[in-house]
Each structure stands twice: as structure tokens, then as C-alpha cells.
Amino acid sequence: MTPGDEGRLPQAVVKRERRVSLAWLLPLLVLLLAGWLGFRALALRGSDVLVLFEQGYGLKPGDEVRYHGTAIGEVRGVELDPAAQAIRVALRLEPGAERFARAGARFWIVRPQVSLAGVRGLETLLGPRHVAALPGGAASQRSFVGLEEPLIVDDMRPGDLEILLEAAERGNLGPGTPVTFREIQVGTVLSAGLSADARTVEARVHIQAEYVPLIQEKSRFWNAGGVGASWGSRLLWMELGGSLARVLLGGSVALATPEDGGGVVATGHRFLLVREPEEEWLEWEPAIAVGSALLPEGAEAPRPVRARLSWREGLFDRRKSRSGWLLHTREGLLGPADLLSPPAEAKAGSTALEAAGTVVPLEAPLVPCGAGLLLLEAHVVASVWERPVGPRTSQAVECLAFGDQPATPLPLPAQRLEPMEGGLRVQASFTVDACWHGACVLSRETGEMLGMLLVEEGGARIAFAGATEAPK
């Protein structure tokens, strides 16, 4: 205490404490709650889109919007455009159908129609119309121009193929014309029109994914079905080509593929369409694996390597050879015994084996690995098959034989196979070319490797491979 401060009382310092008043907090909570409720109401309401059509076809409010037969919304209003150029159709999409309010979405009015693609919209003959829809991309969009005609193919899938047919004249080509293989529809004509120089007619053809292996470089296409007439000995002969349905609808496009088809083509490949097939085409009977999935999900197709065994024999040292497929495993090269061991008539030291472009020494040990199969303890520069060999089966199963990886595998139907000791015998009526000798055979049901295909003088058979351990 300093002099002179005696007798003075201490003075308190008052500090004001700032507090948030509840009077302000309550309105803030109310605003947040109202905003959340409003956002949720908009989300539950769905999306509103506007579609313009040239004609309304009897569409009215309350009619459904459908995707693959399932309702995803409804028509809220139908009115004439102010410029009298179109019909404005307001749609309300259900929550969760936002993909149909994005750029690229397509809409059309379903009504009864009969065309080359078949009878469509039959359910609307007596019942109400509805709007069919397909989803769009990523960007949001609220206004669309509707399609006046339904899509010929409304379910494009990954793996589908689109090719071009060139013809001298349009004929029966048109949107919806079916494309058939052995009178089974495998595709559809999407459009047909003049080429850029007007010298030919071009048709875009969609091929379903499961039938794409049928369309190969040497495939041939011709007009099928329709009505033909000819005079003969005071009589008029009428010829109906194909089924009655195809005759009434204008015919179809047929195709055939030889055994050596040259490999599957890519999208955009061009083929010539002719009026009539050659007799040779009708006799082609290729074995081509088709289906939505050749092997189960997760199964791996093997990659065998092409091999050639050559040797000299006889008094004049004639050079002979045989070819086939070998599978490169962790233990070595697995393949037909006649491809991995010198023949008895070969001169000593004249045998040579080439696999995957590499000369393989034959001094390595040979291990029996099934009826007619050997394992050569040697390795080449190639991918290694790391999967185990599946269990042997006492019954015929659906199989696929894999040779050259880019080529189509050879289907081996169960009805063409017969159980035998150490494998499955291929019926003599099912011809197997020698180029498949040594091809790896997998079960279509399990995806496991059963063995290898051996093409011999007496026919073909599947030799079960000896069991191998799975990689650790």
C-alpha cells in the first residue's frame, strides 16, 4: 500500500459475461428443422420432367411411366404446345428414379404396333397407354424430346456387336428385320439406307452378346423368307421361304459360318448381303460355343502354347512332324504323349521340340500324367497355369476345349461324350479337327480343367489329367 492510500476502500471491477440468449437459439433450430423437412419433402416428391412428342396417341394424366414393365412414375399433364408444334407431356418420376432425369434418357409412348420386330404394345389395345423410358447418363436434365417410334433394341449390353451389311438393293431390309442362324434369331436390323455415294444400301445390324462368336470373318449373309413364284406346265408354283410369320412380315436375313471362320470380328465390320446362298453355305456345320457366359464367374481360360515335334526317319532321312498344344504349368509342360516323346521310328538325335518359339530340350524327365498325357519337366517363356486340375467325372458334362486364345473355344456337348476309362470319348459323329490336338478341356459348369483333348486316328477323346496341387 502506497502512502496516502490509507483509509481508501478497495473498489471491485465489474466484467460483463456474454451469453447466448435462448431467444435466438430457438428460432434457429426451427429454421433448420423447416429446411430439413422441406428438403425431405422434395426428395420424396421425386423428379419432374417435360417430354415433347409429335403426337399424344391417347395419352392422358394418370397413365404410368414404365421401365422394363415396372412403374417408375406417372403422367401429370398432357397439353398442346403454345406454338401448336408438339404435345407437352409432364411426368412425375418416383424417388429413386433420378437416372431417368439425366441427359441421354429416352421416352416413347407405347401403343399397339405390328412390325418386322414383332407385335408390340398389345396390352395397350384395350388398356391405357403408357410411357416407356430408358435411363440416361450423368448430367441432370429436365426437358426431353420423345421418340415417335419405339427402339428396335432397347437393351444394349456390354459385349453386343454391331456390324454393317451392304446390299445392291433394300429388299426386305428394314428396322426390325430379324437376323437368324439356323432359323434362330441372333440379331436385328437397326436401320437401312443408302450409302454415302448412293451406290449400295447399308444396314446396321445388332448382334446379341451370346451369339457374337457366330459372326466371324468368313461368315456369309443372304436374304431368307418371303414369297417366290414361277410358271411350270400350266401351273403357277408358289414358294414360301421360311416360317409363315417371316413370310407375312417380309422375311429375314440368314447367316452361315464355316468351320474355319477366321476369328470373331469387331464392331463396324462389313459383310456383303446376297440374294441367295450358295449350296456350300447350307452344308456348313461349325461347332461354335455360344451363350451368355462360356465359363462361370471367376473361372480363367487356359493359355496353351503351340508346339511342334519334328524328327527324321527312314533310309532317306525324311523329315516328319506333328503339331499340337502344350500347357505350361509350374511343374513343366503338360501335353499329349505323342507330342512330348520321340516316336519309335525316329532316328537317334534327330528329334526336336519347339514350343512358344523356343527349342525345348527333350533330355528332361517325362512323368506320366494321365491316359495318353505326359509332363515334361521343362519350362518356356509363357504364362503359367496356376490352377489345379479338377476332379475326374464318371458322367459326361458340358465342356469347352481351349487352343489358340484369340480363337473361339470348341464346344463339346455332353450328349456327344461317352464315359470311358481315364476320360471321355467323343462320338464318331462329332468330327474334331486335328488342329485341336492337345487343347485344354474345361467344364462349363465348374470352370475346372478336366484334361486335354487328344485327336487320334480312331477318333477324339478327352484324357483326364493327373491331379495337381493348388498353388500355396
C-alpha positions, 0 to 999 in steps of 0.5 A, a space after each residue: 500500500 502506497 502512502 496516502 492510500 490509507 483509509 481508501 476502500 478497495 473498489 471491485 471491477 465489474 466484467 460483463 459475461 456474454 451469453 447466448 440468449 435462448 431467444 435466438 437459439 430457438 428460432 434457429 433450430 426451427 429454421 433448420 428443422 423447416 429446411 430439413 423437412 422441406 428438403 425431405 419433402 422434395 426428395 420424396 416428391 421425386 423428379 419432374 420432367 417435360 417430354 415433347 412428342 409429335 403426337 399424344 396417341 391417347 395419352 392422358 394424366 394418370 397413365 404410368 411411366 414404365 421401365 422394363 414393365 415396372 412403374 417408375 412414375 406417372 403422367 401429370 399433364 398432357 397439353 398442346 404446345 403454345 406454338 401448336 408444334 408438339 404435345 407437352 407431356 409432364 411426368 412425375 418420376 418416383 424417388 429413386 428414379 433420378 437416372 431417368 432425369 439425366 441427359 441421354 434418357 429416352 421416352 416413347 409412348 407405347 401403343 399397339 404396333 405390328 412390325 418386322 420386330 414383332 407385335 408390340 404394345 398389345 396390352 395397350 389395345 384395350 388398356 391405357 397407354 403408357 410411357 416407356 423410358 430408358 435411363 440416361 447418363 450423368 448430367 441432370 436434365 429436365 426437358 426431353 424430346 420423345 421418340 415417335 417410334 419405339 427402339 428396335 433394341 432397347 437393351 444394349 449390353 456390354 459385349 453386343 456387336 454391331 456390324 454393317 451389311 451392304 446390299 445392291 438393293 433394300 429388299 426386305 431390309 428394314 428396322 426390325 428385320 430379324 437376323 437368324 442362324 439356323 432359323 434362330 434369331 441372333 440379331 436385328 436390323 437397326 436401320 437401312 439406307 443408302 450409302 454415302 455415294 448412293 451406290 449400295 444400301 447399308 444396314 446396321 445390324 445388332 448382334 446379341 452378346 451370346 451369339 457374337 462368336 457366330 459372326 466371324 470373318 468368313 461368315 456369309 449373309 443372304 436374304 431368307 423368307 418371303 414369297 417366290 413364284 414361277 410358271 411350270 406346265 400350266 401351273 403357277 408354283 408358289 414358294 414360301 421361304 421360311 416360317 409363315 410369320 417371316 413370310 407375312 412380315 417380309 422375311 429375314 436375313 440368314 447367316 452361315 459360318 464355316 468351320 474355319 471362320 477366321 476369328 470373331 470380328 469387331 464392331 463396324 465390320 462389313 459383310 456383303 448381303 446376297 440374294 441367295 446362298 450358295 449350296 456350300 453355305 447350307 452344308 456348313 456345320 461349325 461347332 461354335 460355343 455360344 451363350 451368355 457366359 462360356 465359363 462361370 464367374 471367376 473361372 480363367 481360360 487356359 493359355 496353351 502354347 503351340 508346339 511342334 515335334 519334328 524328327 527324321 526317319 527312314 533310309 532317306 532321312 525324311 523329315 516328319 512332324 506333328 503339331 499340337 498344344 502344350 500347357 505350361 504349368 509350374 511343374 513343366 509342360 503338360 501335353 499329349 504323349 505323342 507330342 512330348 516323346 520321340 516316336 519309335 521310328 525316329 532316328 537317334 538325335 534327330 528329334 526336336 521340340 519347339 514350343 512358344 518359339 523356343 527349342 525345348 530340350 527333350 533330355 528332361 524327365 517325362 512323368 506320366 500324367 494321365 491316359 495318353 498325357 505326359 509332363 515334361 519337366 521343362 519350362 518356356 517363356 509363357 504364362 503359367 497355369 496356376 490352377 489345379 486340375 479338377 476332379 475326374 467325372 464318371 458322367 459326361 458334362 458340358 465342356 469347352 476345349 481351349 487352343 489358340 486364345 484369340 480363337 473361339 473355344 470348341 464346344 463339346 456337348 455332353 450328349 456327344 461324350 461317352 464315359 470311358 476309362 481315364 476320360 471321355 470319348 467323343 462320338 464318331 459323329 462329332 468330327 474334331 479337327 486335328 488342329 485341336 490336338 492337345 487343347 485344354 478341356 474345361 467344364 462349363 459348369 465348374 470352370 475346372 480343367 478336366 484334361 486335354 483333348 487328344 485327336 487320334 486316328 480312331 477318333 477324339 477323346 478327352 484324357 483326364 489329367 493327373 491331379 495337381 496341387 493348388 498353388 500355396 
